[in-house]
């Protein structure tokens, strides 16, 4: 490690298990920072299974309360006085605020009072809080609050360049890019299983086209159209559409598809690696990186995380945003030449290997150190 170890206080409103991906990302980042020799203190709300557990130097528990209608989300009660006392006794070198709720706000105020540098994390104004009809009437007020909150940090980290530019246009300052990571050891081409492909009715030379179950009618129509285009263009080629985690109603609408359950861990990694092509009909950062790390040829719209990570014809195939015909044409083009698909899959794995959580943790370390150096 090229820098002195830091004492980093990491503030998060939520902990595992929850419905969003933020705590899982934080777990990877914490492991990476620990591996690089830094000292972490996690500040979070107390959970039901924390009965009898006490705070210590590595974990500071605060009171919390659930959000109505949002199972798994826990917000911390503002504990500004407690944080002030604790950090006066053992002052962190930097605060990393992962969520801007009441606990994050208390940490921001205490950090400002004690002149501790603050780094915050933000996806987008709409995504910083979980989707809920309860929050919809307050959307404009929420965006004003988020801009006020994050502009008081020395640095705010966002995962894609598109989001960074959109936030800058909306008055957010001090933004830097920190892309999401992937477990490139778990999601790896070596997880490929011929036994699994045999269950799909395919040999090693055949083509498995994978897709996650669509979440709305628009995505479902896009999947149907693309699959029909592939069958029409290559009627003699042995291909199979494999839809992951589809429901029974979808089975009737996709009679020639193989529906498979694969939600997490080695099972999910084996499904990805046993495929050849992935139709990314939704914009999901983690899904994109996991399929790239597994060595799949990914077809996606030129937006969001795909625009950030894919170079058309090099490590994936990009379609014009929200153009179903362009998406279908991109899928057809990917399978025209076997050498094209082989090259793209190799480059996809190579790119994703540079997005490992160890690499992302190292970049976060650089941002945290820079924030400390800029603090007067």
PADREN-471212 format. One record per residue (C-alpha): residue in one letter; residue number from 0; x, y, z. Coordinates in nm, 4 decimals, decimal comma. Layout:
! residues N
A;NUM;X;Y;Z
...
! end
This chain:
! residues 376
X;0;0,0000;0,0000;0,0000
X;1;0,1361;0,3418;-0,0996
X;2;-0,0512;0,5444;0,1623
X;3;-0,0678;0,5496;0,5408
X;4;-0,3630;0,3545;0,6815
X;5;-0,6774;0,5612;0,7252
X;6;-0,9494;0,5383;0,9873
X;7;-1,2629;0,5467;0,7719
X;8;-1,6106;0,5874;0,9199
X;9;-1,8650;0,4392;0,6813
X;10;-2,2239;0,5514;0,7367
X;11;-2,5096;0,3462;0,5894
X;12;-2,8818;0,3557;0,6644
X;13;-2,9332;-0,0047;0,5570
X;14;-2,7648;-0,3383;0,6209
X;15;-2,8031;-0,6850;0,4769
X;16;-3,0396;-0,8367;0,3962
X;17;-3,2241;-0,5651;0,2069
X;18;-3,3922;-0,5286;-0,1300
X;19;-3,1404;-0,2915;-0,2882
X;20;-2,7812;-0,3647;-0,3935
X;21;-2,6136;-0,0901;-0,1930
X;22;-2,5175;-0,2898;0,1191
X;23;-2,3745;-0,5743;-0,0915
X;24;-2,1585;-0,3235;-0,2763
X;25;-2,0510;-0,1749;0,0555
X;26;-1,9552;-0,5180;0,1856
X;27;-1,7209;-0,5667;-0,1115
X;28;-1,5745;-0,2175;-0,0718
X;29;-1,5199;-0,2684;0,3014
X;30;-1,3419;-0,5985;0,2380
X;31;-1,1213;-0,4316;-0,0223
X;32;-1,0305;-0,1401;0,2029
X;33;-0,9564;-0,3751;0,4929
X;34;-0,7332;-0,5817;0,2660
X;35;-0,5425;-0,2638;0,1789
X;36;-0,4655;-0,2040;0,5463
X;37;-0,7227;0,0611;0,6362
X;38;-0,9313;0,0636;0,9552
X;39;-1,3086;0,0849;0,9161
X;40;-1,5859;0,1783;1,1512
X;41;-1,9368;0,1000;1,0295
X;42;-2,2129;0,3313;1,1560
X;43;-2,5586;0,1865;1,0996
X;44;-2,9050;0,1465;1,2563
X;45;-2,9605;-0,1325;1,5023
X;46;-3,1429;-0,4349;1,3539
X;47;-3,3713;-0,6944;1,5092
X;48;-3,0863;-0,9469;1,5360
X;49;-2,8649;-0,6962;1,7195
X;50;-3,0339;-0,7656;2,0523
X;51;-2,7726;-0,7498;2,3249
X;52;-2,5026;-0,6318;2,0852
X;53;-2,2985;-0,3317;2,1901
X;54;-2,1098;-0,0735;1,9883
X;55;-1,7329;-0,0954;1,9725
X;56;-1,4502;0,0639;1,7785
X;57;-1,5473;-0,1157;1,4575
X;58;-1,9258;-0,0877;1,4816
X;59;-2,1342;0,2041;1,6042
X;60;-2,5043;0,1172;1,6373
X;61;-2,7783;0,3783;1,6419
X;62;-3,1520;0,3625;1,6850
X;63;-3,3462;0,2966;1,3671
X;64;-3,6969;0,2733;1,2287
X;65;-3,8391;0,1009;0,9199
X;66;-3,9830;0,2856;0,6235
X;67;-4,3548;0,2082;0,5724
X;68;-4,4177;0,0079;0,2572
X;69;-4,0479;-0,0611;0,2014
X;70;-3,9584;-0,3979;0,3557
X;71;-3,5905;-0,4364;0,4312
X;72;-3,5163;-0,0646;0,4524
X;73;-3,4107;0,0727;0,7867
X;74;-3,3372;0,4387;0,8481
X;75;-3,1251;0,5570;1,1344
X;76;-3,2574;0,8057;1,3844
X;77;-3,0443;1,1188;1,3875
X;78;-2,7833;1,0663;1,6599
X;79;-2,5790;1,3808;1,6150
X;80;-2,4788;1,4139;1,9821
X;81;-2,3724;1,0485;1,9982
X;82;-2,1634;1,0771;1,6832
X;83;-2,0044;1,3986;1,8113
X;84;-1,9012;1,2402;2,1409
X;85;-1,7714;0,9274;1,9717
X;86;-1,5694;1,1055;1,7025
X;87;-1,4265;1,3572;1,9442
X;88;-1,2784;1,0639;2,1361
X;89;-1,1607;0,8774;1,8254
X;90;-1,1548;1,1066;1,5245
X;91;-1,1863;0,9402;1,1810
X;92;-0,9614;1,0561;0,8995
X;93;-1,2548;1,0636;0,6564
X;94;-1,6287;0,9918;0,6482
X;95;-1,7829;0,7878;0,3668
X;96;-2,1604;0,8489;0,3653
X;97;-2,3371;0,5856;0,1571
X;98;-2,6947;0,7094;0,2071
X;99;-2,8316;1,0587;0,2730
X;100;-3,1038;0,9766;0,5265
X;101;-3,1297;1,1127;0,8829
X;102;-2,8216;0,9234;0,9986
X;103;-2,6221;1,0410;0,6978
X;104;-2,7335;1,3978;0,7619
X;105;-2,6230;1,3754;1,1257
X;106;-2,2834;1,2432;1,0145
X;107;-2,2480;1,5232;0,7604
X;108;-2,3172;1,7878;1,0247
X;109;-2,0777;1,6356;1,2756
X;110;-1,8100;1,5932;1,0090
X;111;-1,8473;1,9603;0,9138
X;112;-1,8276;2,0697;1,2782
X;113;-1,5145;1,8646;1,3458
X;114;-1,3590;1,9503;1,0072
X;115;-1,3493;1,5841;0,9001
X;116;-1,3447;1,5381;0,5216
X;117;-1,6664;1,3867;0,3834
X;118;-1,7075;1,1698;0,0731
X;119;-2,0611;1,0748;-0,0288
X;120;-2,2068;0,8245;-0,2741
X;121;-2,4901;0,8898;-0,5173
X;122;-2,6461;0,6992;-0,8061
X;123;-2,8921;0,9636;-0,9271
X;124;-3,1443;1,1956;-0,7596
X;125;-3,4239;0,9496;-0,8370
X;126;-3,2305;0,6400;-0,7317
X;127;-3,0852;0,7600;-0,4052
X;128;-3,4026;0,6556;-0,2273
X;129;-3,5991;0,3380;-0,3001
X;130;-3,8904;0,3667;-0,5458
X;131;-4,2154;0,4168;-0,3616
X;132;-4,5481;0,5840;-0,4262
X;133;-4,5149;0,7260;-0,0758
X;134;-4,2234;0,9440;-0,1870
X;135;-4,3637;1,0503;-0,5259
X;136;-4,5363;1,3727;-0,4035
X;137;-4,2088;1,4876;-0,2511
X;138;-3,9879;1,4186;-0,5517
X;139;-3,9018;1,7840;-0,6250
X;140;-3,8269;1,8558;-0,2593
X;141;-3,6214;1,5373;-0,2424
X;142;-3,4061;1,6431;-0,5355
X;143;-3,3401;1,9823;-0,3769
X;144;-3,2370;1,8101;-0,0530
X;145;-3,0032;1,5687;-0,2307
X;146;-2,8311;1,8508;-0,4164
X;147;-2,7901;2,0455;-0,0902
X;148;-2,6627;1,7358;0,0919
X;149;-2,4069;1,6154;-0,1603
X;150;-2,2740;1,9615;-0,2440
X;151;-2,1565;1,9876;0,1169
X;152;-1,9262;1,6886;0,0767
X;153;-1,5692;1,7270;-0,0466
X;154;-1,6478;1,4672;-0,3101
X;155;-1,9500;1,2748;-0,4400
X;156;-1,9008;0,9449;-0,6221
X;157;-2,1350;0,8291;-0,9008
X;158;-2,1219;0,4988;-1,0951
X;159;-2,1636;0,6072;-1,4610
X;160;-2,0497;0,9004;-1,6727
X;161;-2,4057;0,9543;-1,7999
X;162;-2,5282;1,0030;-1,4434
X;163;-2,2331;1,2271;-1,3657
X;164;-2,3141;1,4601;-1,6563
X;165;-2,6866;1,4598;-1,5738
X;166;-2,6136;1,5499;-1,2123
X;167;-2,3757;1,8266;-1,3152
X;168;-2,6493;1,9772;-1,5321
X;169;-2,8734;1,9764;-1,2240
X;170;-2,6287;2,1697;-1,0096
X;171;-2,4400;1,8879;-0,8325
X;172;-2,0748;1,9732;-0,7708
X;173;-1,7491;1,7927;-0,6791
X;174;-1,8445;1,4749;-0,8709
X;175;-1,6105;1,1885;-0,9524
X;176;-1,6650;0,8558;-1,1239
X;177;-1,6501;0,5292;-0,9286
X;178;-1,7955;0,2456;-1,1324
X;179;-1,9588;-0,0587;-0,9800
X;180;-1,7539;-0,3733;-0,9333
X;181;-1,8031;-0,7426;-0,9936
X;182;-1,6872;-1,0600;-0,8250
X;183;-1,4701;-1,1664;-1,1184
X;184;-1,3593;-1,4841;-0,9419
X;185;-1,7155;-1,6111;-0,8996
X;186;-1,8434;-1,4898;-1,2353
X;187;-1,5902;-1,6533;-1,4643
X;188;-1,5950;-1,8587;-1,7882
X;189;-1,4565;-2,1560;-1,5960
X;190;-1,8040;-2,1955;-1,4408
X;191;-1,9301;-2,3259;-1,7766
X;192;-2,1139;-2,6582;-1,7365
X;193;-2,1855;-2,8870;-2,0320
X;194;-2,4316;-3,0798;-1,8155
X;195;-2,6345;-2,7627;-1,7819
X;196;-2,6225;-2,7003;-2,1555
X;197;-2,7396;-3,0567;-2,2111
X;198;-3,0429;-2,9809;-1,9934
X;199;-3,1111;-2,6963;-2,2343
X;200;-3,0872;-2,9390;-2,5266
X;201;-2,7635;-2,7930;-2,6577
X;202;-2,4198;-2,9216;-2,7464
X;203;-2,0989;-2,7272;-2,6997
X;204;-2,1083;-2,5857;-3,0535
X;205;-2,4697;-2,4669;-3,0265
X;206;-2,5828;-2,1213;-2,9177
X;207;-2,7499;-2,0503;-2,5828
X;208;-2,9194;-1,7099;-2,5813
X;209;-2,9803;-1,5982;-2,2220
X;210;-3,2034;-1,3284;-2,0826
X;211;-3,3311;-1,2359;-1,7399
X;212;-3,7096;-1,2511;-1,7077
X;213;-3,8519;-0,9192;-1,8340
X;214;-4,0063;-0,7002;-1,5677
X;215;-4,2595;-0,5211;-1,7883
X;216;-4,4494;-0,5561;-2,1155
X;217;-4,2047;-0,3410;-2,3103
X;218;-3,9102;-0,5592;-2,2141
X;219;-4,1086;-0,8746;-2,2869
X;220;-4,1994;-0,7488;-2,6359
X;221;-3,8336;-0,6634;-2,6974
X;222;-3,7286;-1,0145;-2,5975
X;223;-3,9905;-1,1765;-2,8202
X;224;-3,8977;-0,9590;-3,1173
X;225;-3,5254;-1,0239;-3,0819
X;226;-3,5659;-1,3987;-3,0415
X;227;-3,7955;-1,4145;-3,3447
X;228;-3,5409;-1,2168;-3,5480
X;229;-3,2672;-1,4652;-3,4558
X;230;-3,4795;-1,7671;-3,5476
X;231;-3,5800;-1,6095;-3,8790
X;232;-3,2239;-1,5139;-3,9743
X;233;-3,0654;-1,8444;-3,8669
X;234;-3,3304;-2,1149;-3,9183
X;235;-3,0742;-2,3978;-3,9490
X;236;-2,8657;-2,3093;-3,6479
X;237;-2,9254;-2,4905;-3,3204
X;238;-3,0140;-2,2212;-3,0680
X;239;-3,2087;-2,2101;-2,7454
X;240;-3,3562;-1,9180;-2,5563
X;241;-3,2961;-1,9572;-2,1818
X;242;-3,4966;-1,7201;-1,9615
X;243;-3,3789;-1,6933;-1,6032
X;244;-3,6299;-1,6706;-1,3194
X;245;-3,9415;-1,6423;-1,5345
X;246;-4,2887;-1,6999;-1,3913
X;247;-4,5493;-1,9524;-1,5050
X;248;-4,7462;-1,6970;-1,7055
X;249;-4,4399;-1,6218;-1,9134
X;250;-4,3933;-1,9903;-1,9952
X;251;-4,7152;-1,9949;-2,1977
X;252;-4,6011;-1,6936;-2,4003
X;253;-4,2546;-1,8373;-2,4707
X;254;-4,3323;-2,2008;-2,5554
X;255;-3,9918;-2,2734;-2,7142
X;256;-3,7872;-2,1178;-2,4329
X;257;-3,6211;-2,3000;-2,1467
X;258;-3,7132;-2,1412;-1,8147
X;259;-3,4573;-2,1831;-1,5408
X;260;-3,4239;-2,0739;-1,1782
X;261;-3,0902;-1,9161;-1,0927
X;262;-3,0880;-1,6386;-0,8364
X;263;-2,7421;-1,6122;-0,6812
X;264;-2,4042;-1,7661;-0,6096
X;265;-2,2404;-2,0475;-0,8017
X;266;-2,5710;-2,1563;-0,9535
X;267;-2,6215;-1,8160;-1,1147
X;268;-2,2569;-1,7944;-1,2226
X;269;-2,2824;-2,1376;-1,3871
X;270;-2,5915;-2,0343;-1,5799
X;271;-2,4225;-1,7210;-1,7109
X;272;-2,0999;-1,8964;-1,8076
X;273;-2,2898;-2,1800;-1,9793
X;274;-2,4522;-1,9333;-2,2168
X;275;-2,3085;-1,7660;-2,5256
X;276;-2,5171;-1,4515;-2,5795
X;277;-2,7035;-1,2340;-2,3299
X;278;-2,9897;-1,0041;-2,4260
X;279;-2,9813;-0,7210;-2,1716
X;280;-3,3346;-0,5852;-2,2106
X;281;-3,3086;-0,3714;-1,8945
X;282;-3,0429;-0,1334;-1,7669
X;283;-2,8830;-0,3094;-1,4709
X;284;-2,5232;-0,2289;-1,3764
X;285;-2,4562;-0,5411;-1,1742
X;286;-2,6200;-0,7745;-1,4258
X;287;-2,4136;-0,6239;-1,7072
X;288;-2,0830;-0,6684;-1,5246
X;289;-2,1655;-1,0232;-1,4135
X;290;-2,2476;-1,1324;-1,7695
X;291;-1,9353;-0,9650;-1,9079
X;292;-1,7203;-1,1328;-1,6419
X;293;-1,8779;-1,4664;-1,7391
X;294;-1,7593;-1,4191;-2,0971
X;295;-2,0950;-1,3625;-2,2678
X;296;-2,1585;-1,1642;-2,5823
X;297;-2,3904;-0,8933;-2,4477
X;298;-2,6467;-0,7031;-2,6548
X;299;-2,7646;-0,3828;-2,4850
X;300;-2,8963;-0,0356;-2,5525
X;301;-2,6402;0,2434;-2,5742
X;302;-2,7305;0,3987;-2,2396
X;303;-2,6544;0,3787;-1,8687
X;304;-2,3988;0,1209;-1,7613
X;305;-2,3794;-0,0315;-2,1109
X;306;-2,2680;0,2998;-2,2597
X;307;-2,0076;0,3177;-1,9835
X;308;-1,8611;-0,0306;-2,0245
X;309;-1,9264;-0,1498;-2,3809
X;310;-1,7453;-0,0612;-2,7005
X;311;-1,9586;-0,1657;-2,9941
X;312;-1,8056;-0,4606;-3,1770
X;313;-1,5194;-0,4909;-2,9286
X;314;-1,6542;-0,6258;-2,5987
X;315;-2,0285;-0,6110;-2,6685
X;316;-2,2922;-0,4916;-2,9110
X;317;-2,4806;-0,1656;-2,8662
X;318;-2,8209;-0,0766;-3,0080
X;319;-2,9642;0,2714;-3,0446
X;320;-3,1428;0,3739;-2,7260
X;321;-3,5043;0,2595;-2,7016
X;322;-3,5082;0,1314;-3,0619
X;323;-3,6411;-0,2285;-3,0631
X;324;-3,5514;-0,2827;-3,4302
X;325;-3,1937;-0,1722;-3,3656
X;326;-3,1717;-0,4103;-3,0690
X;327;-3,2928;-0,7060;-3,2783
X;328;-3,0529;-0,6153;-3,5597
X;329;-2,7642;-0,5995;-3,3115
X;330;-2,8439;-0,9497;-3,1842
X;331;-2,8569;-1,0823;-3,5420
X;332;-2,5246;-0,9160;-3,6292
X;333;-2,3513;-1,0683;-3,3269
X;334;-2,4157;-1,4212;-3,4579
X;335;-2,3221;-1,3627;-3,8218
X;336;-1,9576;-1,4640;-3,7800
X;337;-1,8378;-1,7136;-3,5157
X;338;-1,5055;-1,5309;-3,4922
X;339;-1,6847;-1,2052;-3,4076
X;340;-1,8695;-1,3666;-3,1181
X;341;-1,5531;-1,5394;-2,9949
X;342;-1,3530;-1,2147;-2,9990
X;343;-1,6238;-1,0122;-2,8268
X;344;-1,6608;-1,2717;-2,5516
X;345;-1,2868;-1,2734;-2,4826
X;346;-1,2754;-0,8939;-2,4689
X;347;-1,5830;-0,8876;-2,2432
X;348;-1,4084;-1,1053;-1,9861
X;349;-1,0890;-0,8998;-2,0096
X;350;-1,2785;-0,5750;-1,9493
X;351;-1,4762;-0,7132;-1,6540
X;352;-1,1618;-0,8477;-1,4888
X;353;-1,0477;-0,4842;-1,4562
X;354;-1,3737;-0,4070;-1,2741
X;355;-1,3087;-0,6464;-0,9859
X;356;-1,4005;-0,5253;-0,6399
X;357;-1,0314;-0,5192;-0,5505
X;358;-0,9716;-0,2691;-0,8322
X;359;-1,2762;-0,0604;-0,7374
X;360;-1,1636;-0,0560;-0,3732
X;361;-0,8250;0,0736;-0,4803
X;362;-0,9928;0,3571;-0,6728
X;363;-1,2089;0,4369;-0,3715
X;364;-0,8948;0,4478;-0,1579
X;365;-0,7501;0,7075;-0,3965
X;366;-1,0632;0,9238;-0,3718
X;367;-1,0652;0,9047;0,0080
X;368;-0,6974;0,9981;0,0303
X;369;-0,7470;1,2892;-0,2098
X;370;-1,0356;1,4174;0,0032
X;371;-0,8115;1,4086;0,3108
X;372;-0,5376;1,6009;0,1325
X;373;-0,7771;1,8715;0,0102
X;374;-0,9325;1,9275;0,3521
X;375;-0,7903;2,2488;0,5043
! end
